[in-house]
């Protein structure tokens, strides 16, 4: 069907053959705004990668896609100009399910360059689906003296009720705060009152559509931003600005995978992972898979794959020393992933294997806390 | 008044809630709740967004003048879709079917592929900031020769509880919007067309009934006036009056404009001045608590700001409506002062301070700060400027006040407020589906049929056809109940009992049917129906209500009862003769407690009285 916009504003679909093209109009581009620098405000960089925070209608499919870039976001959310001066950098315009480790690396390099050039904080606009993976990836690849804030929105930017404006304003507030690590800043509740600041390696999208989908797991949120006052509150857990010196470690080993175990899983599945350098298993409970899978896992490990066990419980720590199956897994050479989130463990495994070729050292690194991804104590657990 | 000569052109938009099982874009019931039953609440801010053409709608911009926070009540019958926390479900097919039926009844053409749009509404009544709406059919015919331009299927907005607090139970109930062409030329014609459309809608049996379930918007203009949309006329009887008053208002505004031009009135030099200090000692409660009072002088406006343009409304009221958009409570103008605690001395001081001449009108406004009063006075200047411009009647959306006058709401929305609803897939209306739509019988036709087939009065039949108990009537007739008996119970007995304060809604359709069957098979007399309904309304079941009646008796037994009663009152009977029938009737009916038909009682009574009288004469 051909879509026709009537003068009343309604769209209707009519058979293309019943249409005659008289002229073609082009949607007017969004008015771009000249951004004046305000003396005395900090300099932030906004790196846009796409996602709902920057989505608009795509007339090709009729659904939303990511077309906005950072300067569009500034035009749409004028309050941002009260918080900082911005440099905007369009890196990608993709929905986050299309994110790849290669783009993480580009992003890390871009972030590094911006900080090196004096940015007092970085905001990365990102689709929410895989934001937690990207936040974890950047956590491992960059040692940052300044806040690196990931932000997105759950409800598209083209609706008056979008959470994009409040999230972006809170992200800017967090990016100018005393924070010194990678964090995700998103709605804390369904109300437009507070955004939570989540550590990049301990955050998870826990709801498909609610504004407060993002939750810290295994550690309370490391801070909050009140709206509309923009007051930032950091907990004692939050790493402070300037604690780390700027460094970039942008190697990744992308040949790694994450596998969720389920009852009745066939050992054949592990054949697909032959030749992989790393495999994270999201096991049941304390970190188990069926006994029948152990020979296949043993075979993988013997062939050189580093296998890390995490739990699909999300909350809590794996312990493969309690039951027989766990001990069998340990004997087979599986590494316990502590209380790491399965996704964070996968990204960490890519980073560890990208930077450490020695399997024994790499295994030890997987069990060492590098960027707050692995709690030594289960103090805050469920 | 000769409305045709005035060039009156009117069209209407009718919004009617549909009685579907689920809401339009989620699977919640279409059930209204008491706000006290809410199970949770949350709040949001809304901001205007650009259309896909890159524009911001003027009506939405107007709402953005205020920074507003909206609070919402949720219920155990609402879900994340109403909260704007989940994408919408596919368009409710039941609602679409009702729309197609109505479209076909008006002889309309369906849209080949329906696209759901988002109509920007940021007054808080929609959590999303837009109302979802889809054009379903176009071009239908009206009996007056006019045209139904469009039928749209929309979602109902949230109900305002108070100020910026909304209740989400109503949000998402399917709503059909029927828009006529500007094809009406007198106030009465507008009302007639509205009545007709309402009748067609009810003929489907799939629309909600009761106050608030149907709302009419009226579009009105007269020659040299402008198109004005009046929102939310809930009572049908008021439509003609609303039209008359709008014509009056537009005429008055045109006359004021002529007068202003004659006087060389001007707003060019109207500048806001701080007059807070003039009212330091004021007795006016409003001005006393104001942090800032500002004034402007409108040159040549004296007497015209206070001139009535429709009952209860002045040009000043229009200015006040504009000013309120800045958050102030309203304005004062020297046409109405001294009043409201403002003294004559204060007015003199004010006029002299503002250098106002005799023909000038000074407007004052009080507010929280300079920014607010400046915003409000700027709005007054804009409205005053319109009053003396070449188009002195502005195109507006207005809301109805009690009794048919109206107040300014916002500018007419433009096409820029439409944006595609990207979360809902388009729906194709194929020829097969359209051809399969079965047309229900029009209620007017139904009434004519009842009048003819059941020998009931046509007016009575019309009442029946438009009654919400129509399905009960049809069921009764199907079950071989006498149509007259059912019609009389529904229209007369039940209505009288309701007026008596009986909670007649508590009587179920099943109870009515049990009663009627009892009457039909002789178990109860029709005289007993009111008592039976009362007893059921008070909480007893139909069966136990019937059990309260005396046991059924035979004709012979009835004759014995009658004879006994006549015997104990033989003097009375002999004295009154046949006139004794009435008083004795009551006594007999009491004795047999509603088990015998009154006709039979009366027949036997008459016979026995005659016999008694004959006996006396003998």
Boltz contact constraints between the chains, C-beta under 6 A:
constraints:
  - contact:
      token1: [A, 1]
      token2: [B, 113]
      max_distance: 6.0
  - contact:
      token1: [A, 9]
      token2: [B, 415]
      max_distance: 6.0
  - contact:
      token1: [A, 9]
      token2: [B, 418]
      max_distance: 6.0
  - contact:
      token1: [A, 10]
      token2: [B, 117]
      max_distance: 6.0
  - contact:
      token1: [A, 10]
      token2: [B, 135]
      max_distance: 6.0
  - contact:
      token1: [A, 11]
      token2: [B, 115]
      max_distance: 6.0
  - contact:
      token1: [A, 11]
      token2: [B, 420]
      max_distance: 6.0
  - contact:
      token1: [A, 12]
      token2: [B, 111]
      max_distance: 6.0
  - contact:
      token1: [A, 12]
      token2: [B, 115]
      max_distance: 6.0
  - contact:
      token1: [A, 12]
      token2: [B, 135]
      max_distance: 6.0
  - contact:
      token1: [A, 13]
      token2: [B, 113]
      max_distance: 6.0
  - contact:
      token1: [A, 13]
      token2: [B, 115]
      max_distance: 6.0
  - contact:
      token1: [A, 13]
      token2: [B, 426]
      max_distance: 6.0
  - contact:
      token1: [A, 14]
      token2: [B, 112]
      max_distance: 6.0
  - contact:
      token1: [A, 27]
      token2: [B, 53]
      max_distance: 6.0
  - contact:
      token1: [A, 28]
      token2: [B, 53]
      max_distance: 6.0
  - contact:
      token1: [A, 28]
      token2: [B, 54]
      max_distance: 6.0
  - contact:
      token1: [A, 30]
      token2: [B, 54]
      max_distance: 6.0
  - contact:
      token1: [A, 57]
      token2: [B, 52]
      max_distance: 6.0
  - contact:
      token1: [A, 57]
      token2: [B, 420]
      max_distance: 6.0
  - contact:
      token1: [A, 57]
      token2: [B, 422]
      max_distance: 6.0
  - contact:
      token1: [A, 63]
      token2: [B, 422]
      max_distance: 6.0
  - contact:
      token1: [A, 64]
      token2: [B, 422]
      max_distance: 6.0
  - contact:
      token1: [A, 158]
      token2: [B, 49]
      max_distance: 6.0
  - contact:
      token1: [A, 159]
      token2: [B, 128]
      max_distance: 6.0
  - contact:
      token1: [A, 159]
      token2: [B, 129]
      max_distance: 6.0
  - contact:
      token1: [A, 160]
      token2: [B, 46]
      max_distance: 6.0
  - contact:
      token1: [A, 160]
      token2: [B, 47]
      max_distance: 6.0
  - contact:
      token1: [A, 160]
      token2: [B, 49]
      max_distance: 6.0
  - contact:
      token1: [A, 160]
      token2: [B, 122]
      max_distance: 6.0
  - contact:
      token1: [A, 160]
      token2: [B, 129]
      max_distance: 6.0
  - contact:
      token1: [A, 161]
      token2: [B, 44]
      max_distance: 6.0
  - contact:
      token1: [A, 161]
      token2: [B, 46]
      max_distance: 6.0
  - contact:
      token1: [A, 161]
      token2: [B, 84]
      max_distance: 6.0
  - contact:
      token1: [A, 161]
      token2: [B, 127]
      max_distance: 6.0
  - contact:
      token1: [A, 161]
      token2: [B, 128]
      max_distance: 6.0
  - contact:
      token1: [A, 161]
      token2: [B, 129]
      max_distance: 6.0
  - contact:
      token1: [A, 190]
      token2: [B, 42]
      max_distance: 6.0
  - contact:
      token1: [A, 191]
      token2: [B, 42]
      max_distance: 6.0
  - contact:
      token1: [A, 191]
      token2: [B, 43]
      max_distance: 6.0
  - contact:
      token1: [A, 192]
      token2: [B, 44]
      max_distance: 6.0
  - contact:
      token1: [A, 192]
      token2: [B, 45]
      max_distance: 6.0
  - contact:
      token1: [A, 209]
      token2: [B, 85]
      max_distance: 6.0
  - contact:
      token1: [A, 209]
      token2: [B, 86]
      max_distance: 6.0
  - contact:
      token1: [A, 210]
      token2: [B, 85]
      max_distance: 6.0
